[in-house]
């Protein structure tokens, strides 16, 4: 029977991204069917607002009208990287620096999670939250200021984030890779043989031959299976950085590093933040003593934790207007139902492990053995 791998998991931490990388060796025949297709207008819709900074970002990491390279039919790359996030950029650029013929394929935004919806925007937000916290403690350092007039201009907070992201984008851009000798292809790749793949459509369709290929397609948020959640508007790390108004309330489902860093930042900026937990443990993969210190710090900063919950339902408070929301839960030690309410669409999920976008690998002509293995990309690589 031909094995089919449906989903794999990886986790992005507050320090960076730990993704999942599949090395496709030349003795394996596989076809990768990427889930979905992101057209140019969809790329533009994912970034909001389309101000000068986001327009510049798009021009660098998803340029319109880009022409894919053309190579001779018998040309063979030493390495092809599918996905221009952290893993793809590093592998293709470092290969080119060492004299290898490398290619980089991207069907969405070059820079991946880290530049667009992860490390860069989250750290920009955290820096503003830290400034707000330090300002509130000014008196400790002999600095006199009127705390009653101290306020957050959230539109400017997010404007600063978009500006910084666009300033950093050249490092992950198409042109940045090309200057090092990497051939950059725009489109989604699919394997057509043990040493070949096809990228792009129509006039941009190209067939590439390679000795080695690495799939570095990153991840997408994994949405918890809570009744009604799919029917309401909610945020993940892929959408939260598009907002321009500070939420009055923010409910975070889950307590991984992504959710907690956002919870603390929004609490410091003025939102009423509640973190809902299935257990009483935050950061379950980290040292328990360290997690305890983190929890105490977040509580000091105004984050409220609700423990040992089972989720019953999420629904709009006003279904006709599709506004407001109610999260209904039960605590493990009580038969009574609990309700947590908020305004707008300010629920954030996606703090569970992320699912490999690459995701469906079919047609493998080998059984799943030790030769077919997961390789975790770490910061030491």
C-alpha positions in Angstrom: 0.0 0.0 0.0 1.3 3.5 -0.8 1.7 5.5 2.3 -0.1 8.9 2.5 1.1 11.5 5.0 -1.7 13.9 5.7 -0.4 16.3 8.4 2.8 17.0 10.4 3.3 19.4 13.2 5.8 21.9 14.2 5.9 24.8 16.7 6.9 28.4 16.4 8.4 29.8 19.5 8.7 33.4 20.7 12.4 33.4 19.9 11.9 32.2 16.3 10.5 29.5 14.1 11.0 25.8 14.6 9.4 24.4 11.4 9.2 21.0 9.9 11.5 20.2 7.0 11.2 17.2 4.7 14.3 16.3 2.8 13.2 14.6 -0.4 16.2 12.4 -1.5 16.8 11.4 -5.1 15.9 7.8 -4.5 12.4 8.7 -3.4 9.7 9.4 -6.0 7.1 11.6 -4.5 4.5 14.0 -5.7 3.7 17.0 -3.4 0.3 18.5 -3.8 0.3 21.9 -2.0 -3.0 22.8 -0.4 -4.6 25.7 -2.1 -3.4 28.3 -4.5 -2.7 31.9 -3.5 -3.4 34.2 -6.4 -1.9 37.7 -6.6 -5.2 39.4 -5.4 -5.4 37.0 -2.5 -1.9 38.0 -1.4 -2.9 41.6 -1.4 -6.1 40.8 0.5 -4.1 39.1 3.3 -2.2 42.3 4.1 -4.2 45.2 5.5 -4.2 48.2 5.2 -2.6 48.6 1.7 -0.6 51.6 2.7 2.8 52.6 1.4 4.5 50.2 3.8 2.5 47.1 2.9 2.7 48.0 -0.8 6.5 48.2 -0.5 6.5 44.8 1.3 4.5 43.2 -1.5 6.7 44.6 -4.2 9.7 43.0 -2.5 8.4 39.6 -1.4 5.6 39.0 -3.9 6.4 41.2 -6.9 3.6 41.6 -9.5 4.5 40.6 -13.1 7.5 38.7 -12.1 9.1 36.6 -14.9 10.4 33.2 -13.9 13.9 32.3 -15.0 14.4 30.1 -18.1 17.1 27.4 -18.1 18.1 24.9 -20.8 16.1 21.7 -20.8 19.0 19.6 -19.5 20.1 22.0 -16.8 20.2 20.4 -13.3 20.2 22.3 -10.0 22.3 21.1 -7.1 19.5 22.1 -4.7 16.0 23.3 -5.0 14.2 24.8 -2.0 10.4 24.8 -2.0 9.2 27.7 0.2 11.0 31.0 0.8 10.7 31.2 4.5 13.6 31.0 7.0 14.5 27.4 5.9 14.3 28.0 2.2 16.1 31.3 2.2 19.0 30.0 4.3 19.4 26.7 2.4 19.3 28.3 -1.1 21.5 31.3 -0.2 24.1 29.3 1.7 24.2 26.8 -1.2 24.8 29.6 -3.7 27.5 31.2 -1.5 29.3 27.9 -1.6 29.3 27.7 -5.4 26.2 25.4 -5.9 23.5 26.0 -8.4 20.4 26.6 -6.3 16.7 27.5 -6.9 14.1 28.9 -4.6 10.3 28.5 -5.1 7.7 30.6 -3.5 3.9 30.8 -4.2 3.0 33.3 -1.5 5.1 35.8 0.5 8.9 35.4 0.6 10.2 35.7 4.2 7.6 33.3 5.4 6.1 33.5 8.9 9.1 35.2 10.5 9.0 38.4 8.3 5.3 38.7 7.6 3.2 37.3 10.5 5.7 36.1 13.1 8.9 37.2 14.6 9.2 40.7 13.0 5.7 42.0 13.6 5.3 40.4 17.0 8.6 41.9 18.3 7.7 45.3 17.0 4.4 45.1 18.9 6.2 43.8 22.0 8.6 46.8 21.9 5.7 49.2 22.0 4.1 47.3 24.9 7.4 47.4 26.8 7.6 51.2 26.3 4.2 51.6 27.7 5.1 49.5 30.8 8.3 51.4 31.3 6.4 54.7 31.1 4.0 53.6 33.8 7.0 53.0 36.1 8.7 56.3 35.4 8.3 57.5 38.9 10.6 54.7 40.2 13.4 56.2 38.2 12.8 59.8 39.3 11.0 60.8 36.1 7.8 62.7 36.6 5.0 62.3 34.1 1.2 62.5 34.2 0.0 58.9 34.2 -3.6 60.0 33.8 -2.9 61.5 30.3 -0.7 58.5 29.3 -2.4 56.8 26.4 -1.8 54.4 23.5 -2.3 55.5 19.9 -2.8 52.0 18.5 -2.9 53.1 14.9 0.6 54.5 15.2 1.7 51.3 17.0 0.7 49.3 14.0 2.0 51.8 11.5 5.4 51.5 13.1 5.2 47.7 12.8 4.3 47.9 9.1 7.1 50.4 8.5 9.8 48.2 10.3 8.6 45.1 8.4 8.9 46.9 5.1 12.4 48.1 6.0 13.6 44.6 6.9 11.9 43.0 3.8 14.9 43.5 1.4 16.8 40.9 3.3 14.2 38.3 2.4 13.3 39.7 -1.0 13.5 38.0 -4.5 16.2 40.5 -5.5 18.2 39.7 -2.3 18.4 36.0 -3.2 19.1 36.7 -6.9 22.1 38.9 -6.1 23.7 35.8 -4.4 23.1 33.7 -7.5 19.9 32.0 -6.5 17.3 31.4 -9.3 13.9 32.5 -7.8 10.7 31.1 -9.2 7.2 32.4 -8.4 4.5 29.8 -8.0 3.7 26.5 -6.3 5.9 23.5 -6.9 4.8 19.9 -7.5 7.1 16.9 -8.1 6.9 15.3 -11.5 9.6 12.7 -11.0 12.4 11.6 -8.6 14.6 14.4 -9.8 12.2 16.9 -11.3 9.4 19.3 -10.4 7.1 21.7 -12.1 6.5 25.3 -10.9 4.0 27.9 -12.1 1.2 27.9 -14.6 0.7 29.0 -18.2 3.5 31.1 -19.6 5.3 31.0 -16.2 5.3 27.2 -16.1 8.8 25.8 -15.7 10.2 22.3 -15.2 13.2 22.0 -13.0 15.7 19.2 -12.6 17.6 18.8 -9.4 20.0 16.6 -7.5 18.5 17.4 -4.1 15.3 19.1 -3.0 14.2 20.4 0.4 10.6 21.3 1.3 10.5 24.3 3.6 6.9 25.4 3.2 6.4 26.3 6.9 3.0 26.0 8.5 -0.5 27.3 8.9 -2.5 27.8 12.1 -4.3 24.7 13.4 -7.7 25.7 14.5 -9.1 24.0 17.7 -12.2 21.8 17.1 -14.7 23.9 19.1 -18.4 23.9 18.1 -19.3 27.1 16.4 -15.7 28.5 16.1 -15.6 28.1 12.4 -18.8 30.2 12.0 -17.5 33.3 13.8 -14.7 35.7 12.9 -11.5 35.1 14.8 -7.9 36.0 14.6 -4.8 33.9 14.2 -1.2 35.1 14.1 -1.8 35.5 10.3 -4.5 38.1 10.8 -3.9 39.8 14.1 -1.3 42.1 12.7 -3.8 43.6 10.2 -5.9 45.3 12.8 -5.7 49.0 13.3 -7.9 49.5 16.4 -7.1 48.3 19.8 -9.5 45.6 21.0 -11.4 46.4 24.2 -11.4 42.7 25.0 -9.2 39.8 23.7 -9.7 36.2 24.4 -6.8 33.8 23.8 -7.6 30.1 23.4 -4.5 28.2 24.4 -1.2 29.2 26.2 1.6 28.6 23.9 4.4 31.1 23.3 2.5 32.9 20.4 -0.7 33.4 22.4 1.1 34.5 25.5 3.3 37.1 23.9 0.3 38.6 22.2 -1.8 38.4 25.4 0.9 40.3 27.4 1.4 42.9 24.7 -2.3 43.7 24.3 -2.8 43.8 28.0 0.0 46.3 28.4 -1.5 48.4 25.6 -4.9 48.5 27.2 -7.0 45.5 26.2 -8.8 43.4 28.7 -7.2 40.0 28.0 -8.3 36.5 29.2 -6.5 33.3 28.4 -8.6 30.2 28.4 -6.9 26.9 29.2 -7.9 23.3 29.0 -5.5 22.6 31.9 -3.8 24.8 34.5 -0.4 24.7 32.7 1.0 27.4 30.4 3.9 26.8 28.1 3.6 23.0 28.6 6.8 22.2 26.6 8.9 24.5 28.8 10.4 24.1 32.2 7.7 24.3 34.8 9.5 26.7 37.1 10.2 29.0 34.2 6.5 28.8 33.2 5.4 29.8 36.7 7.6 32.9 36.5 6.1 33.8 33.2 2.6 33.3 34.4 3.2 35.6 37.5 4.7 38.3 35.2 1.7 38.2 32.8 -0.8 38.3 35.7 1.1 41.4 37.0 0.7 42.9 33.6 -3.1 42.4 33.7 -3.6 39.1 31.9 -6.3 36.9 33.4 -6.1 33.1 33.2 -9.0 30.7 33.4 -8.0 27.1 34.0 -9.3 23.5 33.5 -11.9 24.4 30.9 -13.7 22.3 28.3 -15.0 24.3 25.4 -18.7 23.8 24.6 -19.5 26.5 22.0 -18.5 29.8 20.4 -21.2 31.9 19.0 -22.1 35.5 18.1 -23.7 37.5 20.8 -25.8 39.2 18.1 -26.1 36.6 15.2 -28.0 39.1 12.9 -25.3 41.7 13.1 -22.5 39.2 13.5 -21.0 41.2 16.3 -19.7 40.3 19.7 -19.1 36.8 20.8 -19.7 34.4 23.7 -17.4 31.5 24.5 -19.2 28.9 26.6 -17.1 26.5 28.8 -17.3 24.1 31.7 -14.7 23.8 34.4 -13.6 20.2 35.2 -14.6 20.5 38.9 -18.0 22.0 38.3 -21.2 21.2 36.4 -22.0 24.8 35.9 -21.4 26.5 32.6 -19.2 29.6 32.3 -19.5 32.3 29.6 -16.8 34.7 28.4 -17.9 37.6 26.3 -16.2 40.1 24.1 -16.8 42.7 21.4 -16.0 42.7 17.7 -14.1 39.6 16.6 -11.4 39.6 19.1 -10.7 35.9 19.7 -7.3 34.7 18.9 -6.5 31.0 18.3 -3.7 29.2 16.5 -1.5 28.8 19.5 -1.7 25.0 19.1 1.0 23.3 17.0 1.1 24.4 13.4 0.3 22.1 10.5 2.6 21.6 7.5 1.2 23.5 4.6 3.0 21.2 2.2 0.9 18.6 3.7 -0.2 15.8 1.3 2.6 13.6 0.0 1.3 10.8 -2.2 2.6 8.3 -4.6 5.7 7.4 -2.6 7.2 4.2 -4.1 8.7 3.2 -0.8 7.3 2.1 2.5 7.7 4.4 5.4 11.1 3.4 6.8 14.0 5.0 8.6 15.1 6.5 5.2 11.9 8.6 5.2 12.3 10.7 8.2 11.5 14.1 9.7 14.3 16.6 10.0 13.7 19.4 12.5 15.2 22.7 11.5 16.8 24.4 14.5 18.6 27.7 15.1 21.9 25.8 15.2 21.6 24.6 11.6 
